[in-house]
Amino acid sequence: MSEKKLRVLSGIQPSGKLTIGNYIGAMINFVALQREYDCFFMIADLHAVTVPQEPADLREQTEMVAALYVAAGIDPARAAMFVQSQVPQHAELGWLMTTLSYMGELERMTQFKDKSAGKEAVGAGLFVYPSLMAADILLYQANLVPVGDDQKQHLELTRDLAGRFNHRYGDLLTIPEPYIPKVGARIMSLDDASKKMSKSNPNAGSYIALLDEPDVIRKKIARAKTDLGKEIVYDPQNKPEISNLMSIYAHCSGLSLEDIQARYEGQGYGAFKKDLAEHVVATLEPLQRKYKDIRASGAIHDILRDGAEKAMAVAETTLRQVKDLMGFLLPRR
Ligand code: TYM
């Protein structure tokens, strides 16, 4: 008897250029998991508008993330790839999850605290963002959610909301598990290893964008801040900058941290950084080539339409069950 495949859902916001942090923390796991799981990968545009977006930029970036998914190796024949706003069940279950959420637990979210700090006017969407994210996951009854470290707290809230729903209304929603890589769950800024690498950082030298030209990548890595001393050792506490670069090296070369440490014993940062740049370029060049082909082919629209159809079928079933259990009067079929 064939066992039913477990389900995976994850998403990325189309709110700027994707970085190698998004790639290492999330996308490469999407690609790895699609072989064994029933996968749904979303472009989280409803999340992106929790901060103001230029309409033309939002459209362009949405297509960009979709094409990067395919370029990174997501196979639309295996995994459903879709745009969140094209599956209206997200907004609807998002509202229902908001009604289940407490102000106190939303106030505790560190991402909300970071994004609202020092701002005079903070959008209400930013506050209820985690309730929508819970809906994204629970609509698909996902077992596993591949994300970077910064999304862990949102996953915990999702688990709490699912448990609360099940307790109050009946056992329906699957409690999801986070899937967080051991190395690379938190790629840090190249100019400040106390901050995560982020596509919204105004200093472009702080991140490597997936679509950066090879020479730009080389320059950024050459200028990346490094710790005092010259040993290449993995020690995130005492050598956060070198450790961060080593994580990137490990992912782009396939070597383990120990191998890298051994390889550069007795050598300084210069040789290490030069090789690192070449590994990053060699990883991103084929991805960039594929990206350009996909954009030029226009195939992305068909892929997204098929993905939304597949997603909607699953999402509608869950939403109907949720509404029924909560006591909403359903239209007679
Ligand atoms: P977003 O768009 O900020 O980031 C997408 C994914 O990339 C990971 N990531 C990183 N990993 C390692 N190092 C970094 N520097 C780094 N920067 C980003 C993030 O952890 C994330 O996995 N709320 C989500 C999007 C979302 C979602 C969902 C995710 C909406 N609904 C449902 C999973 C399930 C976000 O803002 O990710």
Residues whose N, C-alpha, C, O or C-beta is under 5 A from the ligand:
A	BS01	TYM	L9 S10 G11 I12 Q13 G21 N22 G25 A26 A44 H47 M133 D136 P146 V147 G148 D149 D150 Q151 G184 A185 R186 I187 M188 K196 M197
